[in-house]
Amino acid sequence: MRVLLIAGKDDFNEDVSKVTGIGRYVREVYEGLKKQIDVEAYPLFDYSSIFSSVNSMIKGIFHDYSGYDIIHLLSPKPFFPLRKGKAKWITTVHDLFFLKYKESKPSPFMQKIYLKSMLSSDALIVVSSLIKEDVEKLGYKKKIFVVNPGIGEEFFTTPKKPEKKGEIKIGYIGRLDSQRKDLLRGIKVFRKIKEKNVIFELWGNYNPDSEIFKKIKKESEEDPRIRIMGPAPDEKLVEIYDSFDAFFFPTKEEGFGLPIVEAQARGVPGIVFSDARIPKEVCEYCIKVDEEFPSLDYVKSFKEKYYDRLRNNAIKLSWENSIKNLLNIYNNIKYYSKL
């Protein structure tokens, strides 16, 4: 079997510390597959200028795909190949946020182009049961496969318990100034906690000039228990999760919810809002709240009670399992294309 993986140039070539979640997905899929099958990376899309964007689309149309069994577009892009031979085209859909949130929206014209390309695929791979439902609502009638992404092996090592100084640490990891992540709502709920020995660490990137971040900074200045930590370095990510007593993720919705899984793999319970749209396979063991934070005693007892269950559930979501599922889908599509 010969597979062509298509993604953006940065997804394949940029320093891993600078890529998005999709970029990490691209790297893991490529590294996992090349150990087992004949796979080639095609870093096609370049958005550094209007010219390069248009040129990427043209190259994608006229590239020779005749020598491949599978063309796998690793996230929706403006892609319309003139295919020859037996190649089947699959697209991975991570979310549909480009249709909902201003911060993720391209122009109306590009929205249509992305949708047209996605719905033209011979099959879709979606990262969760929730995204499968969303894609079905768009009217896609062909085969949809659910393949959860994985987390790195470093998350499956035995957690280290750092020394506590009498404080309880609630943590957040993710973009700070995102409309969808809704961190301001989370901060307002956290500030209702009366205890002084609890802190809320905010780890992630942000634009210091964004209105959302300015409000978050103001909240942290008013309440010293809220601490803006900056980006979470890759090499310290596991250590940061291990320092948390709980992981508070106030997001409105997630295509998958990787930070929740990473926290659970370290035995750290995730706390989310009950009205958040998060896949059930990720949040089966989440603590769900409305506008009141659970008592700190409850959080600690939950962690003790469900520690093993949290870790065992997260272990199912490994990259090894994800790659195995991808290979099964490739073989399935290749087999039925011969009938």
ZIZICOR-V385456 format. One record per pair of residues at least 12 apart in sequence whose ideal C-beta (glycine too) atoms are under 10 Angstrom apart, sorted by sequence separation. I is the first residue (numbers start at 1). J is the second residue. If there is no record, write none. Layout:
i=(I/I)
j=(J/J)
This chain:
i=(8/10/11/29/44/45/71/79/98/99/124/132/216/247/260/270/274/276/287/10/11/14/43/44/46/60/98/131/132/187/247/257/270/273/274/275/276/8/11/12/27/45/77/126/132/172/186/202/249/272/274/275/7/8/11/12/26/44/45/68/76/99/131/172/187/213/247/248/257/270/271/272/273/274/275/287/7/10/11/44/65/69/70/71/72/73/74/75/76/98/99/119/124/130/170/186/247/269/270/271/272/273/274/287/26/42/60/61/64/65/66/67/68/69/70/71/72/73/74/75/76/98/118/123/129/183/202/246/247/269/270/271/272/273/274/285/7/8/12/42/60/61/63/64/65/66/67/68/69/70/71/72/73/74/75/76/96/124/125/126/128/172/202/241/254/260/264/269/270/271/273/7/11/44/60/61/62/63/64/65/66/67/68/69/70/71/72/73/75/76/96/119/121/123/124/125/126/127/128/129/183/200/244/247/257/260/264/287/6/7/57/60/61/62/63/64/65/66/67/68/70/71/72/73/74/75/76/118/119/120/122/123/124/125/126/127/128/170/200/257/261/264/5/42/56/57/60/61/64/65/66/68/119/121/122/123/124/125/126/127/128/183/241/242/247/248/249/250/251/252/257/261/264/285/7/56/57/60/65/76/96/118/119/120/121/123/124/125/126/127/206/237/240/241/244/246/247/248/249/250/251/253/254/255/256/257/260/261/264/271/7/42/56/57/115/119/121/170/181/183/200/240/241/243/244/245/246/247/248/249/250/252/253/254/255/256/259/260/263/271/5/54/65/199/201/202/203/204/206/238/241/242/244/245/246/247/248/249/252/253/254/255/257/258/285/286/5/53/93/115/168/199/200/201/202/203/204/205/206/237/241/242/243/244/246/247/248/251/252/253/254/256/257/260/269/284/285/3/42/91/92/176/178/199/200/201/202/203/204/205/240/241/242/244/250/251/252/253/256/257/260/284/3/40/91/168/176/177/178/198/199/200/201/202/203/204/205/232/238/239/241/249/251/285/5/13/40/45/78/89/91/93/167/169/170/171/172/173/174/176/177/178/184/187/191/196/197/199/200/201/202/203/204/238/254/271/285/5/12/14/39/42/44/91/92/167/168/169/170/171/172/173/174/175/176/177/183/184/187/190/196/203/237/249/254/257/284/285/3/11/12/13/38/42/45/47/91/96/167/168/169/170/171/172/173/174/175/176/177/182/183/186/193/195/203/269/3/12/38/39/42/89/90/91/93/94/95/166/167/168/169/170/171/172/173/174/175/176/177/179/181/184/188/191/201/269/271/282/11/12/37/42/45/78/89/90/91/92/93/94/95/165/167/168/169/170/171/172/175/176/177/178/183/184/187/191/193/281/282/9/10/11/37/39/41/44/45/80/88/89/90/91/92/93/94/95/164/177/179/183/187/190/203/269/3/4/5/6/7/9/11/45/78/79/88/89/90/91/92/93/94/100/176/177/178/191/203/249/269/1/2/3/4/5/6/7/8/9/10/44/78/79/87/88/90/91/92/93/95/96/99/177/178/184/190/191/268/269/281/282/1/2/3/4/5/6/7/8/9/10/77/78/80/81/95/176/177/183/187/190/267/269/281/1/2/3/4/5/6/7/8/9/10/76/77/79/80/94/175/176/177/203/249/267/269/1/2/4/5/6/7/8/9/10/76/78/79/93/96/175/177/203/269/6/8/9/33/75/76/78/79/81/83/92/93/95/96/99/177/187/201/247/248/250/267/268/4/76/77/80/176/247/267/270/76/77/79/93/96/176/203/246/248/266/267/269/30/76/79/93/96/201/264/267/268/9/29/75/76/201/264/267/268/30/73/266/267/29/73/76/93/248/264/265/266/199/202/264/265/9/93/198/201/246/263/264/265/267/8/26/73/76/198/200/246/264/265/266/25/26/72/261/264/265/25/71/246/264/265/23/71/72/73/74/93/245/248/263/264/22/23/70/73/176/261/262/265/22/70/72/90/92/176/246/261/264/265/6/21/22/172/176/245/246/260/261/20/90/92/94/170/176/204/245/261/262/57/170/171/173/175/203/246/261/6/53/60/92/172/246/261/167/169/171/173/174/190/245/4/6/173/189/244/258/57/172/190/4/171/187/189/256/12/186/188/4/11/29/186/187/4/11/173/186/2/3/4/5/6/7/183/185/186/2/3/4/5/6/7/8/26/183/184/185/1/2/3/4/5/6/7/8/25/173/182/183/185/1/2/3/4/5/6/7/173/181/182/183/1/3/4/5/6/8/25/171/181/182/7/22/171/181/182/6/169/173/180/181/182/22/103/171/172/180/181/6/21/22/171/178/179/180/181/20/21/103/104/169/170/171/173/178/180/6/103/104/169/170/171/172/174/103/104/168/169/170/171/172/173/174/4/101/102/103/162/168/169/170/171/172/174/101/102/103/160/167/168/170/171/172/100/101/159/160/164/172/100/154/159/162/174/154/157/161/162/164/190/97/152/155/156/159/160/161/162/189/4/6/97/154/155/159/160/3/154/174/189/2/4/6/7/95/152/157/173/174/186/152/155/173/186/3/5/172/173/186/171/185/173/173/182/171/200/182/198/171/198/169/172/192/193/197/189/192/193/195/170/189/192/193/195/198/25/189/191/193/194/186/188/189/190/193/189/21/149/155/159/160/161/185/103/149/151/155/159/186/148/150/151/154/155/157/158/159/103/149/155/156/157/158/159/148/151/152/155/156/150/151/154/155/149/148/151/152/151/29/32/134/29/28/29/134/28/28/130/131/170/25/28/130/131/24/25/130/131/128/130/170/22/127/128/130/21/24/127/128/168/126/127/128/170/126/127/127/148/168/168/146/148/148/146/134/133/133/130/132/130/131/159/130/128/129/130/101/128/129/130/100/101/127/128/129/130/159/21/100/126/128/129/158/128/97/156/97/155/96/97/95/97/156/95/96/155/156/94/95/155/94/95/93/94/155/156/151/155/150/151/153/150/151/152/153/150/151/152/153/148/149/150/151/148/149/150/148/149/150/150/151/150/148/149/150/147/148/147/150/147/147/148/147/146/147/145/145/147/147/145/146/145/143/145/145/143/143/143/127/125/125/125/123/123/24/123/122/123/17/122/17/17/16/17/25/22/25/21/24/92/21/90/21/21/90/90/88/90/89/88/88/86/88/88/87/86/86/72/70/72/72/70/70/69/70/69/70/69/70/69/70/69/37/32/36/31/32/35/36/37/29/32/33/36/37/28/32/36/39/31/32/29/33/37/25/28/29/32/33/37/28/32/25/29/33/3/3/1/3/1/1/3/1)
j=(20/22/23/41/56/57/83/91/110/111/136/144/228/259/272/282/286/288/299/23/24/27/56/57/59/73/111/144/145/200/260/270/283/286/287/288/289/22/25/26/41/59/91/140/146/186/200/216/263/286/288/289/22/23/26/27/41/59/60/83/91/114/146/187/202/228/262/263/272/285/286/287/288/289/290/302/23/26/27/60/81/85/86/87/88/89/90/91/92/114/115/135/140/146/186/202/263/285/286/287/288/289/290/303/43/59/77/78/81/82/83/84/85/86/87/88/89/90/91/92/93/115/135/140/146/200/219/263/264/286/287/288/289/290/291/302/25/26/30/60/78/79/81/82/83/84/85/86/87/88/89/90/91/92/93/94/114/142/143/144/146/190/220/259/272/278/282/287/288/289/291/26/30/63/79/80/81/82/83/84/85/86/87/88/89/90/91/92/94/95/115/138/140/142/143/144/145/146/147/148/202/219/263/266/276/279/283/306/26/27/77/80/81/82/83/84/85/86/87/88/90/91/92/93/94/95/96/138/139/140/142/143/144/145/146/147/148/190/220/277/281/284/26/63/77/78/81/82/85/86/87/89/140/142/143/144/145/146/147/148/149/204/262/263/268/269/270/271/272/273/278/282/285/306/29/78/79/82/87/98/118/140/141/142/143/145/146/147/148/149/228/259/262/263/266/268/269/270/271/272/273/275/276/277/278/279/282/283/286/293/30/65/79/80/138/142/144/193/204/206/223/263/264/266/267/268/269/270/271/272/273/275/276/277/278/279/282/283/286/294/29/78/89/223/225/226/227/228/230/262/265/266/268/269/270/271/272/273/276/277/278/279/281/282/309/310/30/78/118/140/193/224/225/226/227/228/229/230/231/262/266/267/268/269/271/272/273/276/277/278/279/281/282/285/294/309/310/29/68/117/118/202/204/225/226/227/228/229/230/231/266/267/268/270/276/277/278/279/282/283/286/310/30/67/118/195/203/204/205/225/226/227/228/229/230/231/232/259/265/266/268/276/278/312/33/41/68/73/106/117/119/121/195/197/198/199/200/201/202/204/205/206/212/215/219/224/225/227/228/229/230/231/232/266/282/299/313/34/41/43/68/71/73/120/121/196/197/198/199/200/201/202/203/204/205/206/212/213/216/219/225/232/266/278/283/286/313/314/33/41/42/43/68/72/75/77/121/126/197/198/199/200/201/202/203/204/205/206/207/212/213/216/223/225/233/299/34/43/69/70/73/120/121/122/124/125/126/197/198/199/200/201/202/203/204/205/206/207/208/210/212/215/219/222/232/300/302/313/43/44/69/74/77/110/121/122/123/124/125/126/127/197/199/200/201/202/203/204/207/208/209/210/215/216/219/223/225/313/314/42/43/44/70/72/74/77/78/113/121/122/123/124/125/126/127/128/197/210/212/216/220/223/236/302/37/38/39/40/41/43/45/79/112/113/122/123/124/125/126/127/128/134/210/211/212/225/237/283/303/36/37/38/39/40/41/42/43/44/45/79/113/114/122/123/125/126/127/128/130/131/134/212/213/219/225/226/303/304/316/317/37/38/39/40/41/42/43/44/45/46/113/114/116/117/131/212/213/219/223/226/303/305/317/38/39/40/41/42/43/44/45/46/47/113/114/116/117/131/212/213/214/240/286/304/306/39/40/42/43/44/45/46/47/48/114/116/117/131/134/213/215/241/307/45/47/48/72/114/115/117/118/120/122/131/132/134/135/138/216/226/240/286/287/289/306/307/44/116/117/120/216/287/307/310/117/118/120/134/137/217/244/287/289/307/308/310/72/118/121/135/138/243/306/309/310/52/72/118/119/244/307/310/311/74/117/310/311/74/118/121/138/293/309/310/311/245/248/310/311/56/140/245/248/293/310/311/312/314/56/74/121/124/246/248/294/312/313/314/74/75/121/310/313/314/75/121/296/314/315/74/122/123/124/125/144/296/299/314/315/74/75/122/125/228/313/314/317/75/123/125/143/145/229/299/314/317/318/60/75/76/226/230/299/300/314/315/75/145/147/149/225/231/259/300/316/317/113/226/227/229/231/259/302/317/63/110/117/149/229/303/318/225/227/229/231/232/248/303/63/65/232/248/303/317/117/232/250/65/232/248/250/317/74/248/250/67/74/92/249/250/68/75/237/250/67/68/69/70/71/72/248/250/251/68/69/70/71/72/73/74/92/249/250/251/68/69/70/71/72/73/74/75/92/240/249/250/252/69/70/71/72/73/74/75/241/249/250/251/70/72/73/74/75/77/94/240/250/251/77/92/241/251/252/77/240/244/251/252/253/94/175/243/244/252/253/79/94/95/244/251/252/253/254/94/95/177/178/243/244/245/247/252/254/81/178/179/244/245/246/247/249/179/180/244/245/246/247/248/249/250/81/178/179/180/239/245/246/247/248/249/251/179/180/181/238/245/246/248/249/250/179/180/238/239/243/251/180/234/239/242/254/235/238/242/243/245/271/179/234/237/238/241/242/243/244/271/87/89/180/237/238/242/243/87/238/258/273/87/89/91/92/180/237/242/258/259/271/238/241/259/272/90/92/259/260/273/259/273/262/263/273/263/293/276/293/268/296/268/271/291/292/296/289/292/293/295/271/290/293/294/296/299/127/291/293/295/296/289/291/292/293/296/293/127/255/261/265/266/267/291/210/256/258/262/266/293/256/258/259/262/263/265/266/267/212/258/264/265/266/267/268/258/261/262/265/266/261/262/265/266/261/261/264/265/265/147/150/253/149/149/150/255/150/151/253/254/293/149/152/254/255/149/150/255/256/254/256/296/149/254/255/257/149/152/255/256/296/255/256/257/299/256/257/258/279/299/300/279/281/282/281/277/277/279/277/279/278/279/307/279/278/279/280/252/279/280/281/252/253/279/280/281/282/311/174/253/279/281/282/311/282/252/311/253/311/253/254/253/255/314/254/255/314/315/254/255/315/255/256/255/256/317/318/314/318/314/315/318/316/317/318/319/317/318/319/320/316/317/318/319/317/318/319/318/319/320/321/322/322/321/322/323/321/322/322/325/323/324/325/325/325/326/325/326/328/329/328/329/329/329/332/333/332/333/336/322/325/326/329/329/332/234/333/333/336/231/337/233/234/234/235/256/255/258/255/258/326/256/326/258/259/329/330/330/333/333/333/334/334/336/337/337/337/338/326/326/329/330/329/330/330/331/331/333/333/334/334/337/337/323/319/323/319/320/323/324/326/319/322/323/326/327/319/323/327/330/323/324/322/326/330/319/322/323/326/327/331/323/327/322/326/330/326/327/327/330/330/331/334/334)
